[in-house]
Amino acid sequence: MGGLEGGLRPLRGVRGEAPIGVPFDATPLLRAVTHLRLRRIERLDPAGTQHALLLRLLRRAARTRFGRAHGFGRIADIADYQARVPLRRYEAFWRDWWQPGFPVLENLTWPGRVPYLALSSGTTSGTTKYLPVTRPMVRANRDAALDVLAWHLHHHPRSRIFGGLSFMLGGSTALERVASGVRQGDLSGIAAAEVPRLLSAWSWPPEALALIADWDRKLALLAERTPAAAVRVLSGTPSWLLLLLEQLAARHGRSPLPGLELLVHGGVAWAPYRSRIAPYLPPGCATREVYPASEGFCAIADRGEGEGLRLTLDHGVFWEFVPVVELDAANPTRHWAATIETGVDYAVIVTSCAGLWSYVLGDTVRFVDRAPPRLLVTGRTSYSLSAFGEHLSGEEIERALLDSTAALGLTVAEYTVGPVFGTVRGHHRWLVETAAPADPSQAARLAAALDAALSRMNDDYAVHRRGGQMDPPEVTLLPPGAFAGWMRAQGKLGGQHKVPRVLADPARFAAAVAGLVGTS
């Protein structure tokens, strides 16, 4: 504790005043800047902006090893690009382009030496990914973060969000030097390393806290040391935000951040956490969803909750969208801003200023508007479950669980589901942690409700159940804290680590069952 105290000044303040320790209320300046930015956003032509951005990326990378191999210098339009550059997943980029020179990625898929490698937890694969983060991508992410504040101020013109602290809850900001001019670590650490010195006075937590790798210790110290009255913006993954708010509430009361004006959430679905986080927010606090990834900042909620997220058009990423049903086809249809359709489930494809080229991100989206493009995040390409031909999407899995638990008066804290293979037939097993201890007899009722809900939603599931190819689902109810204990045991507690919602690999699912059921 002694080493922290020198870097943590107590701050005081009330809503509408700049607390002690913050130089001044910078909201008027921020409002002027974001007003100009929103005028520019509204003038953007989606197709024209994305087309021009792709051509700039191609010109910039034309002399890299990847650019020469794919004839970037001869590409004149999007159709030509799509003909020359096939879709690739992370494993192909790693094997063919990044691993041979790792950790030095120099003039391979982007010009110059890549200064940062973001470590991604590999939610579904279980393996760590090393993703390049270039300085243009750092700037693009920073600009996208400014857009989040711009949309908030647009809808809340009396807000004073820069009259206090912006609290970003992430993993450890410690970065490891792995080669000359190359550091690796959590994406939040990369973002912290690039925060302009001028803005650091409005940022929380300070370096002494942000560097802590032990999540439990970090959370306890944040609850103890955070100047609660000074926080105006709080951002992070909902699952970890909830834990922070619970600890803050234990110290400061039910509404622990009285001056909070904006909660920014992303990374996992908001629905399972909305009702549990809401009691900790002060009256009038806005929530705004974002869709960030280590590979690029995809979309921002520009309207109200549930109305879709606006696709980012000019932040260093050219977006493609492949119908999920075609993703593994030999010649999938590759849509972009000019050709997307509403109501179709698409896999997201990234081409970026970090040196990703038609990279399969692993997320699925559905557009609700075309002009401007506005989308809903519907899941992961790997968050589908079809061990027996049932073809359940991540969206169907989540909706069935939330509807079924609500009908039984249960609140879901965390969950995962996977296949169990029998000698003749198989079934799904659901591991469900409830927010409060549940009666074990509810497990059978929840299993029946899930079975009925999925049969209504998905014809393939219904046919396989009626035809006897699948046995009824099984539910194991877990006590509060079970998933946190499991994640802790794996060294994946906090930060950007996420609970895998679907574990289709039988071996990984069996290991999860052993870890969760055995410890609870």
N, C-alpha and C positions, 0 to 999 in steps of 0.2 A: 504493500500500500504506500510506503513512504516514497517510492519513485514516481507515483502518480500525482501526488498532491501538488507538486510544483507546477504541473501543467494544467491543472483544473481550477479555474477561477469561478467562484460562485457567482451566478447571475441572478438578478431579480428583475421583475417587470410585470406589467399587467397588459391585458389586451389593448392594443392601440398605441402602446408606448414602446420605444426602443429600450430594451432592458440594459442595465449596466453591463458593460463589456462588449456591446454591439455599438459600433461607431455612430450610426444614425439609421433612421428608417429609410432604406433605399427603395421602398416600393414605388414612389413617384417616378424615379428614374427607370426602374424596371417596367413600369406601365408604359412609359413613352417608347421604350425599345420594343416591347412586345406588341404595341399597337401597330408599329410599322411592319413588324414581322407578320402579323395576321393579315394585313392588307396584301402583303406579298403572297402569302399562302392562298388567299382567296382568288388571286389572279392566275395561279398556276394552272396550266393545261396539263392534265395527268399524262396523256399519251406523249405530248410534245416534250414535257419535262423529263420523263423516263427515257425516251429515245435519245435525247441529247446527252443525258447523263451516261448512258451506256457507251455512246461513242467517245466521250471523254475518258472513261475508264479504259477502253480499248487502246486509245492513243497513248495513254500514260504507261500502259503495261506492254506495249508492242515489242519492246526489246528485251523483255524478260525471257527466261527459258520457256515458260508456259506460253507466252505470247508468240514467240517464234514457232513453237511446235504446232500452234493452232492457227497460224496465219492471220494474226490480229491486224497486221498492216494492210491486208486485202479485204477486210470486212467493211461493208458499206451500210448495212442495215440489219435489222433485228432478225429477219428470216435467215440471212447469211450467217449471223452469229449462232443461231440455234442449229443450223446445219453443221457447223464446224465444231461446236463445243457441246459434247454430250452431258447429260446429267451425271453427277458424281456424288457419292456419299462421303462422309468423313474418312472412312477406312481407305478409300481409293486415293484421296488427296494425301493422306498420311503415308501410305505405302509408296506411291509413285513420285511424290513431289516434296514432301516435307521431311520425312524420316531420314533420307540419306544425308542431309546436311544438318539435322537437328543437333543442337538448339539454334544454330545459325541459319536463318532463312534469308538469304541475300540474293536478290535478282532472280528468284525462282518463280513465284507467282505474282510478285509485286516488286517494283523497282526499289533498290536500296536494301538496307538491312532492317528487318522487322524488329522494333525495339521491345515489344512486349509479347508474351504468350499468356493467354488467359486459360486457366485451368477450369475445365467444365467437368461436373461430377459424373456425367454419363449415367443419368437416372435409369434408363432402361437396359443399357448394356453392362453397367457395373464397372466399366473401365474409364479411366481419366482421359479426357481429350485435351490436346494442346492446340489452341486456336490463335492464329496470328492477329495481333491488334497493332495497326500502323498509326502513325500520327494523324493522317487524314481521317481515320476511323475514330480516333479520340475526339477530334474536333466535331465530327458528325454526331457522335453521341452527346457531346456537350450541347450542340445546337438543338438536338431533339429534346433534351431536358429543359431547355429554355422554352420550347414550344408547349411543354406540359404546363408551365407557369403561365404562358400566354393565354391558353384556353381557360385556365382557372380565372385569371383576371378579367377575361372577356365576359364570363358568366357571373362574376362577383366583383363588380367595379369598386366596391367599398373595402375590399380586402386589403390587409396590410401585411402580406406574407413576408416581406423583407424588413419588417419591423422587429424581427426576432431571429431565432435560429432555424435552420433547415437541418433536420436530423435524418441522416441516411443510415439505416440499419443494414449492415452487410457483414461479410465475413472479415477475417483478419486482413488488414491493409498491408501486411508485411509482404514485400516482394523479394524473391531470391534472385541474385545475380548468377546466371548460368553460363554466360559468355560475355565477351567484351561488347558492351552496348546492348545487351539483351537481359531482360528481367522477366520472371514469370510469377504468377500468383493469381489470386481471386480477381475477378473483373472489378469488384468494388475497390480493391487495392490499387488497380491501375487508374481508375477514375479519381481516387483520392490523390494519387501522385501527380495528377494533371490539373488539379483544382488551382485556378489562378490565385496567387498570393492575396490579391485584393479581396477575393471572396471568402477567404478562410475565416474571417472574423464572424461571418454569418453561418458558418458550417459547424455541425456537431456530428459525431464526437471528436474530441481533439486526438492528436496522434497517439498519445500515451494510452488511451483507451482503444482506439481503432486498431492498434497493432496486436492486441491480445488475441491469441489463437484459441485458447480454451474457452469454448462457448459458454459453459455454465458460469465460469468466473467473470467473463465479459458481461454477461447479462446481469449478474448480481451487481457489478460495479456500475453499469449503466443505470440501473434502477436507483442506486445509492447516490450517484454523482450528477445525473442529468438535472439541469436547472429547469424543472418542469414548467414553471410559469413563462419561460422564455421561448419555448418551442412553438413555432408557427406552422412548420411543414414536417411531416413524418412520412418516410417512404421505405418500402421494403417488400418482402414476400409475406403474404398474409399469415401463414403458419407461424413465422417467427415474430411478426408484429404482435400477434395475439399473446405470445409468451412474455414479450416485453411489457405490454400494457397490463397484463395480470400482475407482474412484479411491481410496476410503477403504482398500480392501484393499491397494492398492499402497503405502500409507504405514504401515498398522497391522497387516498380516498378513491371513490368509484369513478370520478372524472379526473384522472391524474394529470392531464395536460390541458389546463383551463383555457390557454390561449391558442390552442391548435385550430387552424383554419382549413388545412388541407391534408388529407391522407392519400398518398399515392401508392397504389398497389399493383402488383403484376407478378408474373412468374408461375403462378398456379391459379386455378379457378377461384373466383371470389365467392361464389354462392355458398360453399360449405362454411365460410368464416364470417359472412356478413352479419348474421344475427348475433354472433358471439362477440364481435368487435364493437358493434354499434353502442352497447351500453357504456363503453369506456370513452366515447367521443363526446365533446361538449356540444351543446346546442348550436346549430348552424355550421358545424364542421362539414366541409365537402369531401367527397371521395372521388378519386379520378383513376381510372384504370389505364395502364400502359402495357404495351406488348414489347418488352425488350428481349434481346438475346445476346449472347456473347458474340454472335456473328453479325449483328446489326440491329438497329432500333426500328421495329417494323411499323408500329401504329400507336396512336394516342386517342383517348376518348375526347372528342371535341364537342360532344353533346352530353345528354344525361345518361344515367346508368341504363344499360340494356339497349341503347340505340346504336351500338357499333363503335368501332375504333377507326379513326381516319388514317389511311395508309400514308406513311411518310414518303414523299416523292422526290425530295431534293437533299437527302442526307446520306449520300455516298453509296446507296444501294439500288441496284436495278432488280426489280422483283419479277419473278415468273410464278405461274400457278398451274399446276398439273392436276387434272381430276384424279382423286385418290384411286379410283378404280383402274386408272391407266398407269399408275406410277411405275409398276414393274413391267410394263409392256415394252416391246422392242423399239417402238417409235411413238412415244406418248405425245399427246397434244400439249403444246406449251403456250399457255395464254399469258398475256401481260396486260398492262393498264388499258390498252385499247380494245382488248377482246374478252375480258372477264365477263362472266354472267352471274346474276344473283341466284341464290338458292342451290349452288353446286358446292360440294365439299372438295376443296383443293388442297394439295400438298404445296407447301411454300418452298420456293427455290430462290437462292441468294447469289447475286453477283455483286461484289463489293470492292471498295477501295482498301480492303484488307487483303486482297488477293484470293478471294473465293470466286469461282467461276461456275455458274449453274450448279451450285452446291445444294443438296437436298437437306433442308434445315431439320426436318423431322416433325414439324407442326402441321396441323390442318386448320383451315379457316373456311368460312362461308361468307360471301359478300351479301350485304343487305342494301347497298347503294353502289352505283357505278360512277356517278359524277357528283361529288368526288367519290373515289373508291372508299367504302367504309365496310368494315368486316367484323365478324364475330370469331373468336378463337374457339374451335370445336374440339381440339384434342391434339394428340400426337399420332403420327403414322404408326408408331410402335405401340400406341395405347389402344389397339384393337385386340379383340379376343376371338379367335376362330380355331380353337384347338380341335373342334368337332364339326366344323363347317357352319357354325352359327353366325359368323360375321357381325359381331357386335362392335360398334364404334365406341370410342371413349365418351362421346357425348351421351349416347344411350345408356352406357354403364352408370355415369354420374347422375343422370336425370332419374333413372330407375331407383337408385339408392336414396337420393334426397326425397323423392316423392314417397317412397315406401317408409322411410324412417319418420317422416313428418306425420304420416297417417297413424303411426304407432306411438307418437309422442316422444320420439327419440331425437337427439341431436348428434350428428356425426362430427367427430373431432378429426379423425384420420381413417383411411381405409386402404386396402389393396385387395386385388382379386386375381386368381390364377386357376389353371386347370389341374384336375386330379384325374389320372388315368387309371381305370380299373381293369380287371381281366377281360371284361366283356364291354362295358360302357364306361363313360367318364362323366364328370360333373364339374361345376365351378365351385370353388370354395372362396368365401368372402371373409376377410379378417377386418372387423369393424370396431374401431375404438369410439366409444361414446363420450360425450362431454361430461356426463355424470354417470355414476355406477348404474348399470342396467340389470334388471331381473334376468337371469339366465334363460328363463322360459320364453323370453321375447325372441330368442334366436330362431326358434322354429317358425314363429309367426312372421319374422322378417324374411326368412328364406322363402316362405310361401308368397309373401307380397312381392318380393323381387322376381320370382318365377312368373307371377301373373303380369307384372309390369313389363318385363322384357318380352313376354309373349305378345302383348298388345303392341309394343313398339317395333318389333323386328320379326318379319315373317319367317326368316330362316331359323331363328331361334325357336319360334312356335312349331314349325314343321319338325325340327329335330326332337323337340320334347314330345310332341304327339306321336311321332313315329318310333319312339323308343331308343333313338340313337344316343340320347343324353338322359342321365338321371337327374332328379331335382337338385337344385343348388343346396349348398351347406353353408351355414353362417356360424362363425365363432365371434362372440362379443368379447371385446377386450376392455380392460379398465382404463380410466384416464391416465395418460402418461406412458402407455405401453409403446407407442411408436417412437416417442422421444427417447426412451431407454434403448430401443433397438437401434435407432440412428446413432445414439451416443456410442454404443458398443462397436459400431462400424467406423467411428471417427468422422461421422457425417452429420453432426449436429450443428444447426445454425447456418448463417451465411446464405449461400445460394443453393445449398443442398435441398433436394425435394424428395418427399416420400413417393416411390413409384406406385402409381395407381393400378397399373396392370403389369403382372409378371407372367408373360406367356411362356417363358422358358421353364419347363417343369423342375429342373435342378435348382434354379435360382428361387423359384417359388417355394420349393420344399425347404430350402435353407431359411427363407423368410418365415415360414410357418414354425420351424424349429426355434428360431430366435425370438419370435413374438409370443407364441403360445408357451414356450418353455420358460420365458422370463416373467410371464404374467400369472 
